[in-house]
Amino acid sequence: MSCARENELLETVSAGRWPDGCDEELRAHAASCEHCRELAAMAALFHAEMQDAMRDAQLPSSGLVWWRAQRRARAEAARTASRAITLVQAASVAGAIAFALMIIGGVSVMSESWRTWLPRISEAFSTTWSLPLTIALAVFLTLTPVALYFVLAED
């Protein structure tokens, strides 16, 4: 069973105006209505307990809050960096495995025609493209890790 003035009574108690700060009509109603009388008594107890708990609460200092926030931010940055590092390592391992399998498969499947064709290609590259190709490959292999570092690094 509920009373029509229950919400009004709860608002008065939670605002801290019970019993001295409310109007006489609400006090008279709470005295005559058993439901509201019990509700007022329980709500007043809960309100007093909440006020005591708020008085006794120990708030940490601002320095401690700042230090914890900094620790949390550093931990999150470390997790983000480790994810990027793990991704690059996994891609490197996968590439190395694929390259090794490609070499093994290429050598085992190579036929006589490939064995005669390959020296002719290598002779053609060795005479005209050897030095520029070697320099381009060395520059690519040197600058790729540096470029990855700058792309993945955050200030």
N, C-alpha and C positions, 0 to 999 in steps of 0.2 A: 504494500500500500504506500502510496506516495502523496505528498501534499503539494498544492499549487504554489506555495511560497517557499518551497525547498531551495530553488536556485537563488532566490533573493537572500535567504539565510546563509547559504554557502558563500556567496559573494561578500556578504558583510563580515563573516568570520575570517575569510581569507584576506580581506583588506585590513584586518586588525581592529575593526570597529565594534566588535562584540564584547560585552553587552553594553558598554558605556557610550559608544559612539553611534549607536543606531537609534532609529525613532522608537517611540514608546509603543506604537501599534505592533511592530515586529516582535518586541519583547513580550508583549501581552499574548500575541499569537503563539509564540514558542512556549510560553508557560501553559497555555490551554491545549495545545496539540502535542500528543505524546510522541508522534513521529518527529516533529520538529525539535522537541525538547531533547530527545536522544541524539538527533543529528547535530544540534548545537553543542552538546556536551562532547561528542566525539570529535567534531571539527575543531573545537577550541583546544582539545588535547593535542590533536595533530598539528595545529598551527603553533602552539607553544613549543612542541618538540622541534618543529622546523626552525623556529626562531633560535632555540638553543643550539641546534646543529650549525646554523649559520654563524652564530657568535663564536663557536668553538672551532670553526674551520680554519686550518692553517694553509694559507696560500704560499706557494714557493716565491722566492725572490725573483725579480726580473732578470737578474744575471743567470740564475739557474734555468729559467725558461728559455733565454737566449741560447745558452750553452746546449741545452737539449735539442733545440731547433737546428743549431749548427751541426750537431752530431747526426741528426736524422737526415739533413741535407747531404752531408758527406757520405753517409751510408747509401743513400739513393743514387748519388753520382757514381759510387763504386759499383753498385749493381748494374747501372746503365753501361758503364765502361766494360764490365766483365761480359755483359751480353754481346757487345760489339766485338770484343776480343774472341769470344767463343765462336761467333759467326765467321770471323776471318780465319780462325784456325780450322774450323770444320770445312770451309771452302778450300783451304790449302791442302788439307788431307785428302779431300775428295778429288781435287785436281791431280795430286801426286799419284793416287791410286789409278785414276783414269789414264794418266800418262804411262804408268808402268804397264797397265793392261794393254794399252795400245801398242807399246813397244814389243811386249811379249807376243801379242797376237800378230803383229806385223812381221816379226821375225819367223814365227812358226808357219805362217801361211805363204810367205814369200816364195814365188816360183822362180824358175830359171830365167824367165823373161825379165822379171824385176831385177834379178841379180846382174843381168847384162845392161839393163837400162839405167840403173842407179849410178854407176860410175860415169856414164856419159853426162848425166845431169850435174853431178858434183864437179866434173871438169869444167862445164860451162859456167857454173857459179864461181868456181875458184879463180878463173881468169878475169872475169869482169866485175863480179859482185862481191867478192870475198871481203875486202876491207870495208866498204860501206855497209854491207849487211852485218858484219861483226860489230861495227860501231853502233849501228842502230839497235841491235839486240842488246848490247851492253848498256846503252843509255836507257832503253826500255826497262831492263831488269833492275837498274839502279834507281830510276825515278818512280817506279810503281809503288814500292813501299813508302817512299816519302810522300807521294800524293795521297795514298791511303791514310797515312798518319794525319795529314792536314784536313782531309775530308771528315774523318771520324773524330777528331779531337774537338772538344768544346773548350773555349777560352780557358 
